């Protein structure tokens, strides 16, 4: 199952990490600094 999580704040990041154990997760955020930090 593919899951998209919008917003990488406290709740969004926690959900993305939890769900990524068994599913493909795409994380989306509007702040370029957050996106860059997550990708690194």
C-alpha positions, 0 to 999 in steps of 0.5 A: 500500500502507498501512503502519503503523509502531508505535513512533517511536524510532530504528528506527521513525522511520527506517522510516517516513521510508524507506517514506513515499517510495512508500507511505502510512504511519501512525505510532503511538506511546504518548507524546503528546509524540512524536506532537505533535512529529511532527504539527507 
